[in-house]
Amino acid sequence: MIKTAVLGFGTVGSGVVELIDRNRGPVERRVPEGIEVKYILDLRDFPDSPYRDRVVHDFNVILEDPEIRVICETMGGMEPAFTFSKKALEKGISVCTSNKELVAAHGPELLQTAQKNHCSYLFEASVGGGIPIIRPVTSSLAPENITRIIGILNGTTNYMMTRMEKENLSFDEVLRQAQERGYAEKNPEADIEGHDACRKIAILSSLMCGKNVRYEDVPCEGISRISMTDVAYARAMGCAIKLLGVSERSPEDGTFYVRTAPFMVPSSHPLHSVEDVFNAVFVHGNLVDDLMFYGRGAGKFPTASAVVSDLLECALQIGSTIPVRWTDEVMQLSDPAQKKGRFFVRVPAEHREKAAELFKGCASVSAPEAPTDETAFTTAPMTEAAFEAAVAELGEVRSRIRLLEA
C-alpha cells in the first residue's frame, strides 16, 4: 500500500480523499498496491468527517514519517505551500499539486529540487481543472513543434460572459450571480482582471518552450470593462467575447508572443461554443494540426481527479523522477507592441470621420441595441503600436476589443 498525505482539506483536498475511497477499483487497476491517505494536514478539526482520525496540524508529523512517499498539495497560495513542498521534495517525497499560483512562480525551482532528490513534482491540476492538458503537452505531444496554444482558462469569467450574452445581464449582475453560486470569490479580482488565466497561460507557455515564461512579463487584461453594448455588437458580428490566454511561437525567430485579454471569437472557431464554467485549450502542432481539450476547468471532483492522476503516476515511479522540461532560464518574449491583429472599436459619433482617416481600411459595424451617439468599426490588420498611436490621436474611445482570427 502506497501511503500519501493531503495538505489542505478544503474543496479540492476533500475531493482527493473522497475520490480515492470512491474509485478504489480504477485506482488499484493503475496502482495494484493501492493508495491510502494516511494524513490530512489542516489548521481545523473536522469532528463530523469520516476522515477525522487522519487530521494532523503539524507538517513535521508527515515529513518525518518514512511511509509517506507522495504528498498532494491542495492548500493554494504561496505560503506555507512552497515551504512544505520544497521540504518534502528535499526528502525525496514526490509532490503533486493543484496550486497554479505556486507552479507559475516557483515551477522550475521545485522541478529541479525533485530531480536532485530522485522524486517528482507534477501539476496537472494547476491548469484546466479536470482537463488533461499538462501531460499531453509534455508527453503525448513531445514529437510536435507546438506553435500555438489558445485557452479559455478561467471558468468564472467564461460563466459571466455566457450569462451576459444569453440573458442580457449587466457585468455587475452576473458577477453577483457568480458569487452567489460559488463560482467567484468574495474578492473576484484574480478572476475578472485576468490574473488566474495569466498564470495558467504562463505555465503552458513555459512547457511549450522548455524555458521560464514569467507571468509577470505577460500583458494581462481582464473583463471588468466589458459592457452589454460590447456584447450586443459581438452578437451582431456572429462572435462571442471570451477571456483568452494566447501563446504563439514565431515561425521566423522562435520567440513567443503571450497575452491574456478578452477577444471577440468568431462562430467559425471551436472556442466560440465553449460556455458557462467550462474551459477549453486549443493547441496547434506543426504536424498533428489542431487539437482541442475541453471539460470542467474547476470544481471539487474534476480538479481532484487531475491531482489523483498525478498521484498515481508518482506512486508508480517512486525513487525516480518523472521528467518535465522547464528550466529556470527566463524566456524573452517578443515585443507585444509589434504583434499584428484586428480590433473592434467604439467611439463617439462625432469622431466618425477622424476615425476613418486614422484607421485606414476600417469596416463599419452596427447592432440593433447600439447607442445612437456612437459609431463602431473593426480595423484592418495593424500592430498594437500603430493601434495605440491612432487611439491616442483620436482621443476618446469607449471600447476596444481584439478579434481572434478563425
Secondary structure, 3 states (H helix, E strand, C coil): CEEEEEECCCHHHHHHHHHHHHCHHHHHHHCCCCEEEEEEECCCCCCCCCCHHHEECCHHHHHCCCCEEEEEECCCCCCCHHHHHHHHHHCCCEEEECCHHHHHHHHHHHHHHHHHCCCCEECHHHCCCCCCCHHHHHHHCCCCCEEEEEEECCHHHHHHHHHHHHHCCCHHHHHHHHHHCCCCCCCCHHHHCCHHHHHHHHHHHHHHHCCECCHHHCCECCCCCCCHHHHHHHHHCCEEEEEEEEEEECCCCCCEEEEEEEEEEECCCHHHHCCCCEEEEEEEECCCEEEEEEEECCCHHHHHHHHHHHHHHHHHCCCCCCCCCCCCCECCECCHHHCEEEEEEEEEHHHHHHHHHHCCCCEEECCCCCCCCEEEEECCCEEHHHHHHHHHHHCCCCEEEEECCC
